[in-house]
Amino acid sequence: MSPVDNPTHDPRPTAHGAIFARVGDGFHRLALRIPSGNGKPALVNATGAKLNPWDVELLYWPSEAETPLRRGGYLPLQPVDLELWCNCAD
């Protein structure tokens, strides 16, 4: 079983391949479940409970997980433009 599939059994160092997020008031290590077929990828906690994208604030994830995280709705489809823009008359 891949460490991405099971957050409680990771033989590698903690930060490598792990997904860390803030859920509510706590920090959690989550697993990315990729269903077979047409289902959307989902993040689950250590007990296997699926987490909704709007309940999760991702803090760290491996680069290979970005595409499935986007497909699951956990990352925005387009990068957020942090430059402020104003359409106001001076």
Backbone bond lengths (Angstrom), bond angles and torsions (degrees), N, CA, C in turn:
res aa  C-N    CA-C-N  psi(-1)  N-CA   C-N-CA  omega(-1)  CA-C   N-CA-C  phi
1 M - - - 1.462 - - 1.524 108.12 -
2 S 1.299 116.41 136.02 1.456 122.76 -179.77 1.520 110.99 -73.08
3 P 1.348 118.09 145.13 1.462 120.48 175.72 1.520 112.58 -61.26
4 V 1.335 117.11 -24.23 1.461 119.57 177.30 1.524 109.39 -68.57
5 D 1.346 117.09 -30.34 1.462 121.51 -179.52 1.526 113.31 -83.25
6 N 1.326 117.72 -25.65 1.456 120.38 -175.26 1.526 110.02 -134.51
7 P 1.329 118.09 101.50 1.457 120.40 -175.45 1.523 114.65 -70.09
8 T 1.324 118.19 -14.25 1.456 119.92 -177.01 1.525 112.29 -92.42
9 H 1.320 117.95 -10.01 1.463 120.80 -178.42 1.521 109.55 -129.35
10 D 1.316 116.45 83.36 1.458 121.79 -178.92 1.521 108.54 -123.83
11 P 1.345 117.82 107.58 1.460 119.72 -179.47 1.522 113.10 -73.47
12 R 1.315 117.47 -13.92 1.455 121.44 179.96 1.519 110.25 -84.01
13 P 1.335 117.79 169.30 1.457 119.81 175.92 1.524 110.89 -56.42
14 T 1.311 116.08 151.80 1.458 122.39 -171.87 1.520 113.72 -54.14
15 A 1.322 119.09 -44.46 1.459 120.64 -172.99 1.527 112.87 -78.45
16 H 1.331 119.26 -23.20 1.462 120.89 -175.63 1.528 110.98 -79.74
17 G 1.308 117.27 118.96 1.448 121.77 177.87 1.513 114.59 81.41
18 A 1.297 117.86 0.05 1.457 121.18 -177.67 1.523 110.71 -93.17
19 I 1.312 115.36 153.99 1.461 122.27 175.28 1.523 106.62 -115.59
20 F 1.325 115.19 121.75 1.455 120.82 178.92 1.519 108.81 -113.89
21 A 1.334 116.03 139.78 1.458 120.44 -177.73 1.513 110.38 -149.77
22 R 1.312 114.03 158.97 1.459 120.83 171.54 1.520 106.29 -96.80
23 V 1.304 115.23 125.65 1.466 122.25 176.99 1.521 105.94 -126.36
24 G 1.325 116.05 112.17 1.456 119.41 -174.77 1.516 109.50 66.16
25 D 1.325 116.11 -126.49 1.460 121.12 -179.09 1.514 113.60 -95.55
26 G 1.333 118.51 -0.32 1.455 120.19 -174.60 1.517 113.88 -118.64
27 F 1.335 114.74 162.94 1.450 122.19 174.38 1.520 107.99 -100.05
28 H 1.336 115.66 136.81 1.458 119.96 -176.10 1.512 110.91 -135.81
29 R 1.313 115.07 150.35 1.451 122.33 169.88 1.518 105.91 -96.27
30 L 1.319 116.50 124.68 1.461 121.28 -174.26 1.520 111.13 -116.57
31 A 1.322 114.89 162.31 1.462 121.96 175.98 1.514 108.72 -113.45
32 L 1.317 115.71 146.79 1.459 121.86 176.71 1.512 108.34 -100.32
33 R 1.327 116.32 117.23 1.465 121.92 178.15 1.519 108.69 -100.41
34 I 1.317 115.77 123.51 1.453 121.08 179.05 1.526 107.15 -111.00
35 P 1.336 116.96 109.35 1.469 120.00 -176.78 1.523 111.30 -73.96
36 S 1.317 115.71 154.55 1.458 119.37 173.20 1.524 107.82 -78.73
37 G 1.290 116.58 150.96 1.465 120.01 -178.72 1.504 112.09 89.29
38 N 1.327 116.13 -142.87 1.464 121.64 -173.63 1.519 114.19 -99.64
39 G 1.307 119.24 7.71 1.461 121.02 -178.06 1.520 112.49 -69.00
40 K 1.331 115.69 158.11 1.462 121.28 178.30 1.521 109.88 -84.58
41 P 1.333 116.69 142.54 1.466 119.09 173.52 1.529 110.10 -61.23
42 A 1.321 116.27 150.94 1.465 120.66 -178.63 1.515 110.04 -140.50
43 L 1.322 115.34 148.77 1.452 121.12 172.75 1.521 108.47 -91.73
44 V 1.328 115.57 138.32 1.458 121.16 178.62 1.524 108.73 -129.46
45 N 1.330 116.05 152.91 1.464 120.23 178.05 1.532 109.30 -87.92
46 A 1.312 116.90 -174.58 1.471 121.83 -175.74 1.520 112.80 -62.99
47 T 1.327 118.01 -24.04 1.466 120.46 178.50 1.525 112.23 -89.37
48 G 1.345 117.46 -3.25 1.462 121.62 178.85 1.515 114.16 91.86
49 A 1.334 117.95 5.20 1.464 121.04 179.59 1.531 109.89 -75.89
50 K 1.331 115.51 129.67 1.458 121.45 179.79 1.530 110.14 -71.79
51 L 1.340 116.27 137.79 1.456 121.90 179.80 1.527 109.68 -109.63
52 N 1.315 116.10 135.45 1.461 121.27 178.07 1.526 109.97 -74.40
53 P 1.335 117.89 145.71 1.470 120.51 -179.64 1.527 113.32 -56.56
54 W 1.323 118.57 -35.06 1.466 120.98 -177.16 1.529 112.47 -76.05
55 D 1.335 117.81 -9.45 1.458 121.52 178.30 1.529 112.84 -96.37
56 V 1.342 116.70 -4.16 1.460 121.73 -171.38 1.524 110.58 -117.75
57 E 1.334 116.03 131.42 1.465 121.36 170.59 1.527 106.60 -112.08
58 L 1.326 116.14 103.74 1.459 120.30 -178.09 1.524 110.64 -67.64
59 L 1.326 115.47 134.66 1.460 121.35 179.51 1.523 111.41 -111.44
60 Y 1.321 117.60 -37.14 1.457 122.48 -179.67 1.520 108.57 -151.69
61 W 1.334 115.90 137.91 1.454 121.25 176.35 1.519 107.83 -153.23
62 P 1.326 117.95 151.19 1.459 120.75 177.82 1.523 110.28 -73.21
63 S 1.307 116.79 150.13 1.466 120.63 -177.13 1.522 111.91 -60.61
64 E 1.325 118.69 -32.71 1.472 120.31 -179.69 1.531 112.52 -69.07
65 A 1.319 117.93 -12.53 1.467 121.38 179.18 1.525 112.87 -93.00
66 E 1.339 118.67 -5.18 1.470 120.19 -175.05 1.521 113.87 -61.01
67 T 1.319 117.85 -45.89 1.472 119.72 -178.35 1.525 111.56 -62.37
68 P 1.340 119.72 -49.96 1.471 117.86 177.81 1.528 113.01 -64.37
69 L 1.343 117.62 -33.57 1.465 118.98 177.46 1.524 110.90 -65.14
70 R 1.318 117.86 -37.11 1.476 121.06 175.81 1.527 110.52 -66.27
71 R 1.327 117.04 -44.55 1.470 120.76 179.65 1.521 111.53 -61.97
72 G 1.328 116.69 -32.57 1.463 121.02 179.71 1.515 113.88 -82.47
73 G 1.347 117.11 -7.85 1.458 120.65 178.60 1.518 114.21 90.62
74 Y 1.325 118.19 9.41 1.462 121.49 -177.55 1.525 112.71 -86.36
75 L 1.332 117.16 -20.43 1.463 122.98 175.60 1.521 107.71 -124.33
76 P 1.339 117.70 147.70 1.465 119.01 178.59 1.524 110.50 -65.19
77 L 1.340 115.95 149.48 1.461 120.41 179.31 1.519 111.25 -66.67
78 Q 1.324 117.03 -37.90 1.459 122.73 176.90 1.522 107.93 -111.22
79 P 1.337 117.09 143.15 1.467 118.11 176.19 1.526 110.64 -59.64
80 V 1.301 115.70 142.47 1.460 120.68 -179.62 1.524 108.61 -73.93
81 D 1.327 116.14 128.89 1.456 121.29 177.98 1.520 107.67 -84.21
82 L 1.326 116.09 110.53 1.456 120.25 -175.78 1.525 112.94 -84.73
83 E 1.339 117.06 -5.75 1.462 119.49 178.74 1.519 109.31 -75.82
84 L 1.306 115.70 127.30 1.460 119.87 -179.99 1.532 109.84 -71.72
85 W 1.295 116.16 143.67 1.442 121.81 -178.25 1.513 108.18 -135.38
86 C 1.302 115.94 135.99 1.452 119.86 -179.76 1.518 108.29 -131.93
87 N 1.305 115.75 132.93 1.458 121.32 176.46 1.539 106.95 -109.03
88 C 1.322 115.70 61.31 1.449 119.17 -177.05 1.526 109.19 -118.23
89 A 1.297 116.17 148.99 1.463 121.55 179.83 1.511 109.03 -79.38
90 D 1.300 115.55 130.54 1.473 120.07 178.47 1.502 111.84 -86.09
